[in-house]
Amino acid sequence: MTSHPFARTIRSTPEGLLWEPGERWVRGYKRDVAVVDSRHPVLVWEPGVPVPLYAFPREEVRTDLLRPAKNPRTGAHSGSRIFYDLEAGGEVVENVAWTFPADDLAGHIAFEWFRHWDSGLDHWYEEEEEIFIHPRDPHKRVDALPSSRHVVVEIAGQVVADTRRPVLLFETSLPTRYYFPREDVRLDLFTPTDHRTGCPYKGTAEYWTWSGEGDVPRNILWSYPDPLPAVAAVKGLLAFYNEAVDITVDGERRERPVTPFTASLKA
């Protein structure tokens, strides 16, 4: 049996890296300087890291702007030993890029996607859309579906949200998130905070903290005021962390899931 000619194939290296050729036009900027302009990016998944990053052919990188790192983060990024500092737009950014030791990725340079350890570019684009936080995983789906399920949320035994018109957001590897119309949430029981997070699939979220009693994590409630087009159905709606509240769907109490967010939710 032969494989489909367009079937995706994720490849592996002896170092434990997974990689796959990409087809998106990817550009990375430092200020107004295009440091990366690539039509042949490679998606790379490092061991134990759930989200991908990009590596680019050298000829599609402004290598004239890169210098051997003065303080290389040797050993980071799956044992990489060669790191680069960037000089662009009148600024020096340390450890902005590196090469993987894998022979399969020889001739490619990887970049910090966001400003981690103050080392990253300012803006990234896939085609003409700006992308935030990390590249989108082509094997991950995010679907926002209007529903008529009856969803109730309780905190410390008190009902704080009750709706029969939620939007259910299904995201690969995460529990279903239930988004509520604002008028179906006791928003008077919460206080807005200055906390913000970004998601490459959904956009930038704003948060609220529980004002009542009980051992409840901060920033338990969030909303996307201006979501990305793919999840436009959740615009302005409110969602809770399933990991820290009690949710009942059509009369069935759902167990609190354990996710990568669980450890970060602190009261």
C-alpha positions as CSV (number, residue, x, y, z in Angstrom):
1,M,0.0,0.0,0.0
2,T,1.5,3.3,-1.0
3,S,1.1,6.5,1.0
4,H,-0.8,9.5,-0.4
5,P,1.7,11.8,-2.2
6,F,0.6,14.7,-0.1
7,A,0.6,12.9,3.3
8,R,2.5,14.7,6.0
9,T,5.5,12.9,7.4
10,I,7.0,14.0,10.7
11,R,10.6,12.9,10.8
12,S,12.8,12.3,13.9
13,T,16.5,12.7,14.7
14,P,18.8,10.6,17.0
15,E,18.7,13.6,19.4
16,G,15.0,13.2,19.8
17,L,13.9,16.1,17.7
18,L,10.8,15.9,15.5
19,W,10.7,18.0,12.4
20,E,8.6,18.6,9.3
21,P,9.0,20.8,6.3
22,G,6.5,23.7,6.2
23,E,4.9,25.5,3.3
24,R,4.0,28.9,4.9
25,W,5.8,32.1,4.0
26,V,7.4,33.1,7.3
27,R,9.0,36.5,8.1
28,G,10.6,37.7,11.3
29,Y,11.4,41.3,12.1
30,K,13.5,43.2,14.6
31,R,12.0,46.7,14.6
32,D,11.6,47.3,10.8
33,V,14.5,45.0,9.7
34,A,13.5,41.7,8.1
35,V,15.8,39.2,9.8
36,V,14.0,36.1,8.4
37,D,12.2,35.9,5.1
38,S,11.6,32.2,4.4
39,R,9.4,30.2,2.0
40,H,11.0,26.9,3.1
41,P,10.6,26.9,6.9
42,V,11.0,23.7,9.0
43,L,8.8,23.1,12.0
44,V,10.7,21.5,14.9
45,W,9.4,20.0,18.1
46,E,12.0,19.6,20.9
47,P,11.7,16.7,23.4
48,G,9.2,17.4,26.2
49,V,8.1,20.7,24.6
50,P,4.4,20.6,23.4
51,V,4.6,23.5,20.9
52,P,6.8,23.8,17.8
53,L,9.3,26.4,16.7
54,Y,10.8,27.2,13.3
55,A,14.2,26.6,11.8
56,F,15.1,28.3,8.5
57,P,17.6,27.7,5.7
58,R,20.6,29.9,6.1
59,E,20.1,31.5,2.8
60,E,16.7,32.8,3.9
61,V,18.2,34.4,7.1
62,R,20.1,37.8,7.3
63,T,23.2,36.0,8.6
64,D,25.1,39.3,8.1
65,L,23.2,40.5,11.2
66,L,24.2,37.6,13.4
67,R,27.4,37.4,15.5
68,P,28.7,34.5,17.5
69,A,27.1,34.8,20.9
70,K,29.2,36.4,23.7
71,N,27.4,34.4,26.3
72,P,26.1,31.3,24.6
73,R,23.4,29.2,26.3
74,T,25.4,26.1,25.5
75,G,23.3,22.9,26.1
76,A,19.9,24.6,25.8
77,H,17.7,23.6,22.9
78,S,18.4,19.9,22.7
79,G,22.2,20.2,23.3
80,S,22.8,23.0,20.8
81,R,26.3,24.5,21.1
82,I,26.3,27.3,18.5
83,F,24.3,30.4,19.4
84,Y,24.1,33.8,17.8
85,D,23.5,37.4,19.0
86,L,21.7,39.8,16.7
87,E,22.6,43.3,15.8
88,A,19.7,45.1,14.1
89,G,17.8,48.3,14.4
90,G,20.4,49.8,16.7
91,E,19.9,47.0,19.2
92,V,21.9,43.9,20.2
93,V,19.8,40.9,21.2
94,E,21.7,38.0,22.9
95,N,21.1,34.3,22.0
96,V,18.5,35.1,19.5
97,A,19.3,32.2,17.3
98,W,21.1,28.8,17.2
99,T,21.8,25.7,15.2
100,F,20.7,22.3,16.2
101,P,23.3,19.5,16.5
102,A,21.1,17.2,14.4
103,D,22.6,16.3,10.9
104,D,19.1,16.4,9.5
105,L,18.8,20.1,10.3
106,A,22.3,21.1,9.2
107,G,22.2,24.3,7.2
108,H,19.2,25.6,9.2
109,I,19.0,28.3,11.9
110,A,16.4,28.4,14.6
111,F,15.1,31.6,16.3
112,E,13.5,32.4,19.7
113,W,9.9,33.1,18.7
114,F,9.0,35.5,21.5
115,R,11.0,37.5,23.9
116,H,12.2,34.7,26.2
117,W,15.2,35.6,28.3
118,D,15.0,39.0,26.5
119,S,16.0,37.1,23.4
120,G,13.7,37.2,20.4
121,L,12.4,39.1,17.5
122,D,9.6,41.7,17.7
123,H,7.2,40.5,15.1
124,W,6.5,37.3,13.2
125,Y,4.2,36.7,10.2
126,E,2.8,33.7,8.5
127,E,1.8,34.9,5.1
128,E,0.2,38.3,5.9
129,E,-1.1,37.4,9.4
130,E,0.9,38.3,12.5
131,I,1.5,35.4,14.8
132,F,2.2,35.5,18.5
133,I,3.8,33.4,21.2
134,H,4.8,30.4,19.1
135,P,4.2,29.0,15.6
136,R,0.8,27.3,15.1
137,D,1.0,23.5,15.1
138,P,-0.5,22.2,11.8
139,H,-1.6,19.1,13.7
140,K,-3.7,21.0,16.2
141,R,-7.3,22.1,15.8
142,V,-9.3,24.8,17.5
143,D,-13.0,24.8,16.9
144,A,-15.5,27.2,18.5
145,L,-19.1,25.8,18.2
146,P,-22.3,27.5,19.5
147,S,-24.4,25.1,21.6
148,S,-27.7,24.8,23.4
149,R,-26.2,22.7,26.3
150,H,-27.1,23.7,29.8
151,V,-23.8,24.6,31.5
152,V,-23.5,25.7,35.2
153,V,-20.3,26.9,37.0
154,E,-19.9,26.9,40.7
155,I,-17.2,28.3,42.9
156,A,-17.1,27.4,46.6
157,G,-20.6,26.1,46.3
158,Q,-22.0,29.3,44.7
159,V,-23.4,29.4,41.2
160,V,-21.5,32.0,39.3
161,A,-22.6,31.2,35.7
162,D,-25.6,29.5,34.2
163,T,-26.4,29.4,30.5
164,R,-28.2,27.4,27.8
165,R,-26.4,29.2,25.0
166,P,-22.7,28.6,25.5
167,V,-20.0,28.4,22.8
168,L,-17.9,25.3,23.3
169,L,-14.2,25.6,22.3
170,F,-12.5,22.3,21.4
171,E,-8.7,22.5,21.3
172,T,-6.5,19.6,20.7
173,S,-4.9,18.2,23.9
174,L,-6.9,20.5,26.2
175,P,-10.3,20.1,27.9
176,T,-13.4,21.6,26.4
177,R,-13.7,25.3,27.4
178,Y,-17.2,26.6,28.0
179,Y,-17.7,30.3,26.9
180,F,-20.7,32.2,28.5
181,P,-22.5,35.3,27.4
182,R,-21.7,38.0,29.9
183,E,-25.3,38.4,31.0
184,D,-25.2,34.7,32.1
185,V,-22.2,35.3,34.4
186,R,-22.2,36.9,37.9
187,L,-19.5,39.2,36.8
188,D,-20.2,41.4,39.9
189,L,-18.5,38.6,41.9
190,F,-15.2,39.1,40.1
191,T,-12.6,41.9,39.9
192,P,-10.8,42.7,36.6
193,T,-7.0,42.4,36.7
194,D,-4.1,43.7,34.5
195,H,-3.1,40.1,33.6
196,R,-3.0,39.3,29.9
197,T,-2.0,36.2,27.9
198,G,-1.5,35.6,24.2
199,C,-2.4,32.6,22.2
200,P,-1.5,32.0,18.5
201,Y,-4.8,30.3,17.9
202,K,-7.2,32.7,19.7
203,G,-5.6,36.1,20.4
204,T,-5.0,38.1,23.6
205,A,-7.1,37.4,26.7
206,E,-8.1,39.7,29.6
207,Y,-8.8,38.3,33.0
208,W,-10.9,38.6,36.2
209,T,-10.2,37.3,39.7
210,W,-12.8,35.8,42.2
211,S,-13.8,38.4,44.8
212,G,-15.5,36.0,47.2
213,E,-14.3,33.5,49.8
214,G,-12.5,30.2,49.3
215,D,-9.2,29.0,48.1
216,V,-9.5,30.0,44.5
217,P,-6.7,30.8,42.1
218,R,-6.3,34.3,40.7
219,N,-7.3,35.1,37.1
220,I,-9.8,32.3,37.0
221,L,-12.0,33.9,34.4
222,W,-11.1,35.3,31.0
223,S,-12.4,36.7,27.8
224,Y,-11.1,37.4,24.3
225,P,-12.3,41.0,23.4
226,D,-10.9,40.7,19.9
227,P,-10.2,37.1,19.0
228,L,-8.7,35.8,15.8
229,P,-11.1,35.1,13.0
230,A,-11.0,31.3,13.4
231,V,-12.6,31.6,16.8
232,A,-14.7,34.7,16.3
233,A,-17.7,33.0,18.0
234,V,-16.1,33.6,21.5
235,K,-15.7,37.3,21.1
236,G,-16.6,39.0,24.4
237,L,-17.7,35.8,26.0
238,L,-16.4,34.6,29.4
239,A,-14.7,31.3,30.2
240,F,-13.4,29.6,33.4
241,Y,-10.5,27.3,34.1
242,N,-12.1,23.8,34.3
243,E,-9.1,22.9,36.4
244,A,-10.3,25.0,39.4
245,V,-14.1,25.4,39.3
246,D,-17.0,23.0,39.3
247,I,-18.7,22.6,36.0
248,T,-22.0,20.8,35.3
249,V,-23.1,20.1,31.8
250,D,-26.7,18.9,31.1
251,G,-26.9,17.8,34.7
252,E,-23.6,15.9,34.7
253,R,-20.9,17.1,37.0
254,R,-17.6,17.1,35.1
255,E,-14.3,16.1,36.8
256,R,-11.7,18.8,37.1
257,P,-9.0,17.9,34.5
258,V,-5.3,17.9,35.1
259,T,-3.6,19.9,32.4
260,P,-0.3,21.9,31.9
261,F,-2.2,24.9,33.5
262,T,-3.0,23.1,36.7
263,A,0.4,23.7,38.3
264,S,0.4,27.4,37.3
265,L,-3.0,28.1,38.9
266,K,-2.1,29.4,42.3
267,A,-4.5,31.0,44.8
